[in-house]
Amino acid sequence: MSQNPSSPWIKSTCAYCGVGCGIEAKPQRDGTLSVRGDNDHPANWGKLCSKGMALGETVTTTGRLLQPHIAGNQCDWSQAIATVANQFTKTIAEHGPDSVAFYLSGQLLTEDYYVANKLMKGFIGSGNVDTNSRLCMSSSVAGHKRAFGNDSVPGCYQDLESADAIVLVGSNLAWCHPILFQRIKQAKQQHPNKKLIIIDPRATASSADADLHLAIKPGSDVLLFNGLFKYLHDHGHTNSDYINQHTQGFAANLASVADLGDLQALSQQLQISQADLLTFYQTFANTDKVTTLYSQGVNQSSQGTDKVNSIINCHLITAKVGRSGANPFSITGQPNAMGGREVGGLANTLAAHLEFNNDKHQQLVSEFWQTDNLATRPGLKAVEMFDAIAKGKIKAVWIMATNPAVSLPDSDFIQQALAQCPFVVVSDCIANTDTGKLADVQLPAQGWSEKSGTVTNSERRISRQRRLTVSPGEARPDWWIITEVAKKMGFAQAFSYRHEADIFREYAALTAAAHRAFNTDLNLSGLAEINDHQYSNMPPQQWPVTHLQTEVSHQHLLSDGQFYTANGKANIIPVRHIPSPQAVTKRYPLLLNNGRIRDQWHTMTRTGLSVTLSSHQAEPLLLINPADAASYHLTEGMIAQINSHQSQRAVMMRVSLSNQVSPGQVFAPIHWNNSNSAAAKIATLGQSITDPVSGQPEMKHTPVAITPFVSRSQAILISRQPLVFANLPDSPEYWIQQTIAGGYRYMMASSVDVAALCENLRQLQPQSSSAQQSMQQSEQQVRFIMTDQQRIEFAFTCATDLDVSQYDWFSLLLTQTSTAPEKLQQSLSSVLSDQPQGELCHGKIVCACKQVGINQIHDAIADQQLSDVAGISRCTQAGTGCGSCVSELQQILAEQHSKVSAY
C-alpha cells in the first residue's frame, strides 16, 4: 500500500467527508488531474462517490487567492507575516492573551492543526483556539468522554459487514457518506437477513433501502433510546455480568427512565406506530451484533451530548461495545475532524487527548513543549468566541480554511461581529468567500492537491494527503504560515520545522508520552521516530499504532471492557428528554431541518467549481409537504420567502413539493451563500442555541414562517464570465449562480416587469465591437442571445413566468462553438424559439458520475420497457458509479410506470 515511486499514479486521500477514502491521482500534460479510487485503501477499496470522482474538476485557479493582501492591497509574504505577528503581539500586550483567538477547520491537515494549537495554547497562553468541528462532532466528543473517559471511537468500518443489524440515526448516509452506505448495501445483498433501521424525521435516499424507517418527532432521540433502555431491562435483555464488572450508573439511569410509560404512550410521543417501535426494540434486543451509526441529526442539537449518551447507554448494558459488528459509531463530517480532535483543536482540550482539568496533564504538555506559558483553562467555544468578538473582548482573530460567515448560525450576526473586529486574518485558498471579504489580511493557503500531511478518518485511520500539483501564485502550506508568524512573534526555537514530517513526529511523540504517563487511548508511539522517507511513503495507519503498520489493521477500542475512567468502568449517564427551547409558534409554525445534498459540500467553494457536481441540483430547493404548501399558497417551482425569529431578512428558495417531509416540517440545503446567491444562506435563520455540555449549536430545529414571493418576471441566463448584480438599478431579489461547462448559468426572479428585468440583464452583457446580437420579444417574454467569434457569449430568456425545470438545456449552450457549426445553429435556434434541439434535449442530469440526463432515462425505460434499476443501469450506465443516485432512479422508474398505468 506504500507509495510506488515508479508509478505515475500518486496515492492520496479525498478532500471531503470523514470516510477518508483513498484516491490515486495523475497530473496530465494539459494541466488537469485524473482521479480514481485507491484499490488498496481500506476505507473504500477503490470506490469513490460523485464528489470524489470529480475532484480533478476542482483543481483550478478559478477564484483562487494567489497573493497575500493587506486591506485589499496585494503585498509580499514578509510584509503579511510581519503585519499579522505584530498586530497579535500588540493586542496581547495591551489586552492580554484572551483578547486573541484562532478559528480552525476540519479541512486543515493534522500538522497544520498541531502547530496552530501549539502556538495559541502553548506560547500565546490562551485556550481560544476552536474549530468548525465544534459544529460537527463536538457532542460526540463530549458523549464519548462522559461515557468512556476519553474521546474513544470503538468501531471500525468492518463492522458494517460484520453487524447483523445496523441502526442509522440522524444521517442520510447514502448522500453524506455514500461509500459507507454502499458497503452496507453490498453487505445486505450478501447477507439478506442483515437489518437496516433508519431513524430520521425525514424520508431520505438512505431510508429508501431500509427494512424499517422510524420518522420520529424531531429532537426526540433521547426519548426513543431511553425507551429502548427501559425495554431492554424490563424484558431481560441486559447483560448483568458486563454491567456489574465494566460499568457504573445503571441504577441511576434506570430511575430516570422509570416514568416513560408503556409502548403505546411512548409511540404517541414519538409520533410513530407502536408496531414499528416494537420492531426496532425487538431487533436491537434479539440481535447480538448491532452497530449504531450516528451523525449530525444527533450532534447538532441543544441536547446533542445527551442523545449520544442515550445511544451509548443501550450499547453498554447489552455489552455491544468494542466487538466486531457491535458498537456505537460516530461518523465524522469532515476529512480531518478526527485529526483536529486528536491534536487539541477544540478549545476545551489540550492535545493528545489530554485535559485542562488535570494538573499532571498540563505539566506533561508544558514540559514537552518546553514552555512556561501554557494555557491553564479552556478557551471559548465557537459560538462563544464570535459572541466575544461582537462584544469587543476578542480584538484579533485568525480564521483558517473555513467560512464561519456562512456556516455558523445567525450568520448575519457573525458577519457584523467580524466587520467590527479590529483585526481579522483569513487564511484560505479561495479569494472571495463571505468570510474572506471581511478580512484585514488575507493569506493564500495551499488547497487540496497542493498540501502534504496527514488526516484521520472516522475509524481512527491516519492517511497521507500527498502533494499532487504545484501551488499557484504565492500559496503556502498552512503549517508554514503559522510557524512563520510564530517565529516573528518570538517563538522561533519551538517552531523551527523544516518539513511537515518534523511536525508529525513531534505530535506522535507527544501521544507516546501521554500514553506512557496516563494510559491514554491515543498512542502513535510507533510513528514517533519514522524517517522522512517512511513518512512520505506511509500507508494508512489505524491508531493505536505501536509500530509502523505495513498491513491493513482493523482494531477495536474498549474490547477488553477497560475504560479510561478513574476506576476503569464505563459511565452509564442518566439522561432525560428535554424538548428544544426552539418551539414552533403561531407566528413561526413550521420546523426547519437542514443538511447536505448529494453532490455538494459545505459552502461550495470547492464543489461549486465542478460542472459535473453542479449539474444535479442547480438551485437550493425547499422541501415542503404538499399539505403545508397548499396551506401557505405555494406550488411546485414557486419562490418561497423563509423567515425566523432570528433572521434580519428572508431566505429565498424554490419550492419542491415532497412527501419526504412530514406536515409541519420543511428541509433546506446548507450550501448556498452570498457568493453564489442573492438570499439563500440558510444559516441566517438559526439561533445561537448550544448544547450546554459540548457547545455544539442546534442547527436542525428552527421554527420558521413561509410566504410566497410573488414575482413579476423570471429569467434564465448563461454567461462565460461571473456576473455582479449589486450595481444594477433593480437587482433581482432572487438569483442563483450555477457553474456550467464554459461559464455560469443564473436563475432569477424579480419584482420588476419583464421589460425592466430585460433592460437590467442587457447591462450585464460583455462589451465587444464584433459581437452579434439576436432578440425575440413579446409583451410577456424576451429571448436574447449574443455571439462573438462564432461562439455564444451571453444569452437569456426572460418571461413573466418560467418553469425552470424545462431549461436544463441552457447549461449546454456555451459548449456549442464554430467547430461544429450545425450545433451552434441549433443552439441559436433553441434560444430564439424557446425549444431545445439536438444534444440540448438530454434533460436534467440525474447521474453525476456518468452524466446521464433524465430524458435519456425516460427514453430507455419506454423504449426497452425496463422494469428495474438494473435495466436502467445496463442501458444508460446511470447508477454504476458511486450509486448515490439509485434511489432517484427508483423514483423515476416508479413515476414513469404510474403514468403509464394511469394512461
N, C-alpha and C positions, 0 to 999 in steps of 0.2 A: 504493500500500500504506500510505500515511501515514494518520494518524487524521483522519477526516472530522468536523469539529465539528457538522455538521448531522445526522449520523446518530444515531439512538437506540442503535445497537449500538456498543459500545466494544471496540476491539481490545486483546487482552492475550495472555498466554501461560499454558498449562496448568501446574498446580501439581505435577505428578508427575514422570515419568521424564525421562531425558536426551534423549529425542527432541525435546523443546521445541516441541510443537505450538502453533500459533497458534489462539486462540479469539476469538469475539466474544460479548459478554455484554450483556444488557439488564436493568437493575433493573425489577421490576414494582411496581405500586401496592400489592400485598399484602405487599411486603417480600421476595418471593422473587427469585431471579436466574435468568433464562433464559440458557442457554449453547449455542452452536453452534460448529462448526469455522469457521476463517477460510479462505475460499477463496483468499486471496492469499498465505498463508504457505507458503514453500517446504518446510517440514518435513513438512506434512501435506496441503496443498492442500484444506483443508476437511473432511477426515476426522478423526474422534475415536474413541478406544476407549471401552469402557464406563465407565471411571473418569473420563475427560474429559467425557463426556456427562452424568455425574451430579454434576459439580462444584457445580451450583446447589443440590443437596440438602445439601451440606456447609457451606453458608453459613448458620450458625445460632449463636445464643448458647448453645445447649446445651453444657454442660461448659466454657464459656469462663472464662478467668481475666480478670476485669474490673477489678480494682484491685490496686495493689501491696500486698504483705503482708510483714511482718517477724515472724518467729517465729509465723506463723499468724494474726497480727492485722492487720487492714486498716489502711493508712496512706496518706498522700498522697505524691505523686511527689517533692517536695523532701526529705522525710524518707528515702524509699527511696534516692534518688540519694546523699544525704549519707552514709547508712549504708554503702553499697557503696564509695564513694570513700574514706571514712575508714578502713574496715577493710582495704582493699587497700593504702592508703598506710602504715598502721601495720604491716601484715605485711611489706611491702617494707623498711621502715625497720629492723625488728627482725631479719629473717631473709634479706634480700637479694631481688633481683628474681626469682630462680629458685624462690622459695617460693610464687609465684602462677602461675596458668595460666588460659587460655581454651580451651574446647572448643566448636567451631563446627559448622556444619551445611550440607549441600548444599541445604537449604531456605531459607537466607538469600539475599538478593539481593546482587549484586556490590558495591553501595555499602555494605551492612552489613558484608560480609566485609572490604572495604578498610579501613574505619576501625578495625575490631577488630584487624586485623593491624598497622595503623599504631600504634595505642596500645600494644600489647604489645611489638612488636619495636622500634619507633622511639622510644618515650618511657619505658615501664617498663624496657625494656632487656633483655628476656628472649625467647628463642625459643619459650617454652612456649605456643604457640598452634597447636592442631591441629584436625582436623575429622573428622566421621564419614565423609567421603570417604576417609579412611585405610582404612576397612573395605570400600571400594567399588572405587576405581580407582587406589590408590597404586602397585600393582605395574605397572600400565600406564604410569604416570608414570615410574617407575624404568626400565622397559624402553625407553621412548622416549628418555630421557636417555642411557642407556648406548649405544644404537644411533645416535641421530640428533644427540646433543649438546644437544638441547632437548626439552621436552615437546611435540613436534610431532605432531599428528594429521593425516596427509596427505590423508585421504579426504573425500569428500562423499557425501551421501545419493544423489545422482545416480548414484553407482557401482552402486547396487542395480539400476538399469535398464540400465546400460551393460556390466556384467560379463557374461561368458559362463558363468562358474561362481562360485557363492557358497559359501564354506565357513563354516559357523556352528559355533563352538567354545564349549562351556560356557555356552550361553544358550538358554533356552526363549523365544525372541524372540516367538513367537506370543502368549504371555501377558504377558511382561515389557515388551516394546516392540511392541505389536500393530500400530501404524501402519506401522512399518518392515517387519514381516512381511507385511502386506497389500500393500505396494509390491512386495515380492519375488514374491508370488503373482500379482499382476497382470502383472508383467513376464514371468513364466514362461508365463502364458496367451498373451501376445502373442508370445513367442519360445519355442516349445516345446522347443527344443534347449538352452536355458539349464539348467544343472545346479544343484541344491541338495544339498549334502552336510552332514549333521548329525553332529557329534562330541560325544557326550554319553553317559555311562554309563546314563542313564535314557531310556526312550521317552517322548516328550512330545507336546504338541499341535503343536510345530514339526516333529518327526520324522515325523509322520503325512503331511506333504506333501513329504517328502524323496525324492530319487532314490536316495540312499544314506544309511543311518544306521550309524555306527560306534559301537557301545556298548562303548567301550574300558574297560579296567580303571580304576577311579577313581584319579586322580592321575598317570596315565601319559602326559600330553600331551607332555612333553619327549621321551620315548621315541618317540612317534609322529612328531613333527616332525623329530627328529634322523634318524629313518629316512628321512623324505622328503628331507632334505638330502643324505643319502648316495645315495639312489636318483637324485636329480637329477644328481649328479656322475657316478655310475657309468654312467648311460645317456645322457650327453651333452646334458643339458637345462639346463645353466647358461649364463649369458651372460658369457663370459670378458672381453669388452670392458668391460662395465659393472663387473664385479668388479675389474678392474685399474685402471680410471680413477676409480671412485667409492667403493670400499670398501677396508677393511683387516681382516685377521683371518681370511680364508678358510681358509688352510692350518691355522691353529690349531684351528678348529672341525672341519675335515675329519679331523684327527688324533683329535679327541675322539669322533667317530662311527665310527671305523675298526673297532672291535671289536663292532659291533652284530649281526653275523651276517647270515644271509640272511633272505628274507621269511618263510619258514616259521617260523624261530626267533623272529622279531620278532612275527609274528602270534600265536604262542603266548603270548608275554609280555604282549601287549596284550589277549589273550583275545577276539580277533575272527578271522574266517576269513581265510585267505591271499588268497582271491579278492577279498573286499571291500577289503582293504588295498591290493592291487594296483590295483584300480579307482580308489581315491582317488589314489594316487600317479600313475597314468597321466593322470587327469583334470587334476590340477594341472600336470603336466609338459607336456601337449599343448595346454593352453588358454592363450592369450595374456593374456586379461583375467580374472584371478582376484581376487576380493575376499574376504578372510578377516575375518569379524566375530567378535569375542570379547568375553566379559563375565565375570560373577562366577565361573563354573566354572573359569576360568583364573586370575583375580586372587586369589580367596580361598583361597590355598594357601601352605604353607610354602615352596614353590618357585615362587611366582607370577611373580616377575620373570624367572626363567629360562624359564618357559613362554612369557611374552610374547616374549622374545628368540629362542626357538626358532622361533616363528612368523615374526617379522620376518626372521630369517636366511634362511628359504626364499624370502621375497619379494625380499630383496636380491640373492641370487645368480641370480635369474631376471629382474631388472630390473622387477619388478612393484610398483613404488613410485612414487607421485607422478603416476600416469597415470589417465586416466578408466577406471574399471572394474577397476583393478589396484592394490590397496592392502591393507596390514594396517590394520584399522579397529577401534579400541576403542570400544565402545558404553557410555556412562556410565549409571549407575543413577539419579542424582538430577537434578532440574531445573537445578541450578546447580553441580554438581560441577566442571564445566569452569571456570566463573567463579571459583570458590574457588581452583582451581589457579593461575589467571592472577594473582590479586592476592596470592598468598603465604599462602593459608590453611593450607598444610601446614607443619609445624614445621621441616622441613629446607630450606625455600626462603625467599627474601626477598620480593620482589614483582616483577611484570612479567617473570617468567622469569629473574630474577637470583638469584645463588647466594651462600651464605655463604663458600664456599671460594675466593672471588675478591676480593682486596682492592679492586680497582677497582670491582667491583660494589657492595661495601659503601660505598665513598666516594661513588658516584653517588647511592645511596639516601639516605645521611646528608645530603648537601648538598641534595638535592631536598626532603627533609622538614625541613630546617633543624634538625637535632637533633645533639647530641654524645653521645647515649646509645644509639645503635643497637646492638642485639644483634649480637655478633660470632661466634656459633656456633649451630648448630641446637639447637632445643629438644627436648622429649620427645614422641615419637610417642604415639598414642592409648593403646595398651596400656601403654607405659612410664609415661605420665602418670598413669594410675589406679593403677599399682603404686606410684608415688611418693606419691600421695595416701594409700594404705594404710600406707605406711611413715612418714608424717608429714613427708616432705620438702616436699611441696606442702601449704600450710596454708590457701589460699584459692583456690577455683576458680569460674569463671563459665561456665555451660553455656547455650548459646543454640540454641534451635529444634531440639533433638534429645533423644533419650531413651536415654542410654547404659545405664541400669539394665535395659533390655530388649535393646538391640541389640549390646552388646559381649559377647564370650564370657566364660564363667564369671561370669554376671551376678549371682549371689548374692555373689560376692567384690566386685563393683563396688558393689552396694548397701551392703555392710559398710564399704567404703572411704569412700563418701560419708557414711554415717551417723556415722563417727568424725572426718571432716574438720572442723576448727574453723569454717570459713566456706564455705558453699555458696550460690551465687546461681544461680537458674534464670530465664532469660527465655523465655517461651513464651506461646502463645495459649490453651493448654489447662491447666486448673487441676490436675487430679488424675492426672497421669502418674506412672508408677512413680518417675521421677527427681524430678519436682516435689514429691512427698511428702517428699523428703529435704532440701529446701531450707530454709536460714535466711531467705533473702529470695527472694520470687517477684515477677517484674516482668512485667506484662501487655503482650505484644508484639502488634502487628498480625498478622492472619492473611492468607492468600491472599484476594484480592478487596479488601483494605484497603490493601495495600502498593503502593508505587510505586518502580520501579527497573528494573534490567536483570538478565537471566540469559543464560548462554551454553550452547548445546546441544552435542551430540556432534560436530557438523560445524563447530564454531567459529563458530556463528551467534549473534550477540547480538540478543536480542529484548527489547522493553519489556514489563514486567509493570506494568499500569496499575491505578490505584485504581478500583474498581467500586462499592463500597459504603462507607458511613460506618463508622467504628470504634466498636464497642460499648464502653460503660463508659469506662475510662481508658486503653485500649490505645494504644500509641505505636509508631512505627517503630523497628526495632532500631538503625538508624544514629543516630537521635536519642537513644536511651537511652545508647548507648556514648559519644557525644560529650558528653552532659551529665555523665557520670561523669568523662570525660577533663578537662573544664573544672574540675570540682570538685577533681580531683587536681592542678591547677595547670598544665594544658597548653592553656589556652583559646585562645591565639593559633594553635595548629596545628589546632584543631578547631572553628573558628568558621564552620561551614557553615550556610547559610540553607535549603538545598534539596538534594535528592538529586542534582540536576544538577550542583551545585558539586563534589560528591564524584566523580561520573563524569568530569567534565572534568579534575580533578586526576589521576585514575588514568590516563586516556587520555594526558595529558601525560607521565606517568612512563614509559609504554610507548614513547612517541615518543623521549624522552631516552635510554632504554635501547637502542632500535633504532639511533639515530644513533651512539651510542658503541660498541656491541658487535655490531651487525648481528643482533640477536635476531629470532626469527620473529614474536613478538607485537608488532604495531605498530598502534596506534589513533590515529596522528597526525592522521588526517582528522576525528577527533571531538573533538580537544582544545580546540577553540575554538567549538564549536557553542553557540548561544544557548539560553535556556530553552525557547523555542517549538520550536526544532529538536529539542531533547532530548525534549520532550513528544510530538512527532509523529514521532519517529524510526522509520523502518521497519526491519525486520531487516537486520543488517549482518554479513557474514561476514569475519572478520579473516584476513589483514591488511587494514586499512582506511586507505588513504592519502587518501581523500576521502569525503565523505558519500555513501553508495550510495543511489541512487534507483531502481535496477533490481535485480532478483534476481541475486546473484553466486554462481557455482559455482567456487570456486578450490581447486586442489590445491596443497599444500605439497610441497617437495622435488622438483618436476617437472624442475628443471634439473640434478639429480644433485649439487647442492651441499648439504652438510650443515653443522650448527652445531658441528662439532668443530674442534680447533685447525688441522688441515690440510684441512678441508672434506670429508673422506671419512667415510662411514658405518662404524660398527664392527660387524663380524660377531662376536658374542660367543660364545666357546666355552662350551657348557653341556652338562652330563651329567645324566641322570635320577638323582634321589636319592629313594628311597622316603620317604614321610611318616614322621616319628617316631611318629605315632599308628597303630599296627598293631593289628589285631584279636587277641584273646587268647581262651583258653578261657573266661575269666570274662566278657569283652565280645566276643562272637563276630560281631556284626553291624556293618556300616559305615553310619553315619547321614549322609545327604545332606540339605540343606535349601534352601529358596528361597521365592519368592513364589508365590501362587496368582493366578488370573486377575483377580479383581475387588477385591482388597485391596492395601494399600500400607503398607509399613514396619510401624509399631506400631499402626496402625488408628486413630490419634487423629483423622484426618480421614475416611477411607473408612468407618470403623466407624459414622459418623453417618448414612450413607446407607442407606435402606431398600432401594433398588434393588441396591446393591453387596453388601449383606449377605444378599440372598436366594439367591445362587447356592450358597454353601457356608457353612452356618451354624456348623459346628464344624471345628476343625483335625483333619484326617484323616491318620493314619499309613499310608502306602502300604507294603505288605509283600507279597512274593511268596507265592502260595498254598502253596508247598512249605515255606517257612520258617514260615508261620503254623501249618501242621499240626504242625511240629516243636515249636513253643512253645505249643501248645494254644490257639491263637487262632482265632476265627471272625469272619466279617463282622459288624461292628457292636459287637463287644466293646470294652471299655475296656482299653487296654494301659498298663502302667507301664514307663517307659523310664528306665534308669539308665546312668550313665557313671562312669568313674574320678573325674571332677571333681565330679559332682553331689552335693549335700547332701541332696536329696530327689528323688523320682521325678517326671518329667514324665508327664502323663496325656493320652492322645489316643485317639480312637475309631479302630478298625482298619478299613482298607479294603483288601481283597484285590486285588492288581493285578499283572499281568504287565509293567507298565511298568518295574518294578524287578527286577533280576536276583536270583537267590538269593544270600543273604549281604549284601544291601543293603536299606536302608529309606529312605524320604523323608518329611520333615515340613515343614510351612509355618512361616515365621518370625514371623507377625504377632501371635499372641495373647500376652497378658502378664498381669500380676497385677491389672490393672484390669478385665479382661473375662473372666477365667478363674480357676479355683482353682489350676491347676498345669500350664498349657500353654505356659509360656515356654521355648522350645527352647534359648535361649542359656545356660541354666543348665548344659547338658550339655557345652559346649565348653571346651577348654583354651585358655589364652592363648599358643598357639604361633604365632610370627610368621615371615614371610619375613625373612631376615637383611638383605636389601638395602632392601626397601620398608617393612618394619614392618607390613605388612598381615597380619592374623590369618588363620589357617586355619579356615574356617567349615564346610566341606563334607566333612569326613573324620574323623568322630568315632566311635570304637568304642563300642558300647552293648550292653546286655543288656535283654531284654524279657520281661516276665511278665504274665499276665492279672491284671486287678483283678476280683476276684470280689465283685460287689455283691449285696446282699440286697433292694435296692429301686432303682427308677429313676423319674424324673419329667420331664414336660414342663410348663412353667408360663409363663403370659403375665401381664404387669403393665404398667400405664400408667406406673409410676414405677420407676427402677432400684432393685434390692434389694441389701441388705448382708447377707451370710451370716455374717460373722465373729462376730457376737454370739449366734448360735444355739447352744444347748447341744450339738447334734450337727450341725455344719456339714457338708454333703455333701463328700466327698473330691474329687468331680469335679463341676464346674459350668462352663457356658459361657454367656456373655451374647451375645445377638444383637439388633440393632436391627430392629424391625419397624414397620409403619405403626401409629402411635398409642402405641407404647411399646416393650416389650422381651419377648423370649422367652428362656427358660432351659431348658437340657438338663442333667439331673443324674443322678448315680449315687452311692449311699451304702452304707455297710456296716451301717446300721441297717435294721430291717424296715419294711414298708410303713406300719404304724400309727405308728411313731416318726417316719418321714420326713414323713408327712402332718401330724402334730402340729407338727413344726418349720415346715412351709410355712404352716400356718394362722396362725402367729405373724407372718408377713410380710405378711398381707393388710392393706390400708388400713383405718383406723378410720372408720366412718360410721354415724350413728344411723339413716339412711334406707336403708342397704344391704339387699339381699335376697340370701339365700344358698340354694343348692341343692346336694345331695350325693347321689351314688350310691356305696354302699360294699359291699365284699365282703372276704373274707379276703385275697385276692391283688390287689385293685385298689380304688382310691378315686378318684372323679371329683368335682371341686368347681368351682363357678362362683359368682361374686359380681357382682351388678349394682347400679348406683346411678344414679338419674335416667335410667332406661331405656337404659343403655349398660353394656357389660361392662367391669368394672374389673380383675378378677383371676380367673384360672382355672387349674386344673391337673388333670392325670391322673397318678396315682402307682400303680405296679404292681411286682410282683417282677421283671418283665422287660418291656421295651418295645422295639419296633422303631421307632427314631426316624424312619426313612425314611418311615414311614406317617403322620407327624404334621406334615408341612409345612403342612397346613391350619390349624394352630394360629396361624400367623403372620398370618392374616387376621381373627382373631376380634375384634380391637379396632377394626376398621373397621365393624363391624356395629352400628348405633345405632337409636334410636327413629324416625329419619327414614324408615327402611324396616323397619317392624315385622315383616314376614314374614321378612326376612333375620336380624333379631335372634332371632326364634323358632327359625329354622333353626340358628343358632349355639348357642343354649341346648340344643337337642335333640342337636346334633352332639357337644357335650361330654359330656352325660349318657349318651348312647347309645354314645359312642366311635366314631361313624361320621360322616364328613363329608357334608354335604348342600349342595345348591345350588352357589354360586360357590366353596365351600370345596373343591371336587373337582379344581381345576386341577393340583395337584401341585407338586413342586419346580420352582423357576424354573431354566430352562436358559439362556435368552437374556435376559441382564440388560438389554440395550438396549431390547428390545421387550416385556420382561416376559412371556415365553411359558413356560408350565409344561410339565412332561414328559408329563402326561396329555393335554394338548392335542395334543402332538406325536404321541403314540401313537395317539390317535383319528384324526388327519389321515392318518397312514401307513396305518392299517387301512381307513378309510372311502374314501380316494381311491386306495388301492393304489399308494402312492408308492414309487418305486424309487431316487430320488436326493435329495441335499440341496437341489438347486434346487427340487424339488417341495415339500419341507417349507417352504422359504422363501416360495414362492409362496402356499401355503395358510395359513401362520401368521405370516409376517413374521420368524420366527426366523432369525438369521444375516444379516439385511440391514442391521444396524448396523455395528459395528466388525469383525465377522467372527471374533472370537476364540472363539466357541462352535461354529464349523463342525466342528472335529474331534470334538466331543462329539455333534453331530448325526449325524455319520457313524457313530459308535459306537452310538448309539441305533438308527439305521436297521439296522445290521448285526445287533444283538442281536434286534430285533423280527423280522427276516427269518429268523434262525436258529431262533427259537422257532416260527415258522410252519412252517418246513421240518421241524423235529423233530416237530411235531404231525402 
